[in-house]
Amino acid sequence: MSEALNLNSRKSKAPLGVGVLEVAILNVKTGLSADFEKAFNEAQKIISSMEGYISHQLKKCLEETDKYILLVNWATLEAHTEGFRGAAEYQDWKKLLHHFYDPFPIVEHYV
């Protein structure tokens, strides 16, 4: 992963240990990791501006090329599933990122 990209963010909008953790394994199409990382660098500005967002991390897999894990801390489940996904800005997020995935990721939530 490029050292120039800051793919992790912590904006203290809620105390640590509070809220819901969104987890998504992202399988990026072969050879598109660099383009994905550039697009994510833009997309993270969208997600971090959403109501109920706390922080996120994008980590690249060491064992499998073009594989990542995305961890997003939300204040509530609804902040993600209704607020973010229902926002107009989500369409921009989709345009930036969704074409990179194969298969499309399963998203799960943890407390």
Secondary structure, 3 states (H helix, E strand, C coil): CCCCCCCEEECCCCCCCCCEEEEEEEEECCCCHHHHHHHHHHHHHHHCCCCCEEEEEEEECCCCCCEEEEEEEECCHHHHHHHHHHCCHHHHHHHHHHHHECCCCCEEEEC
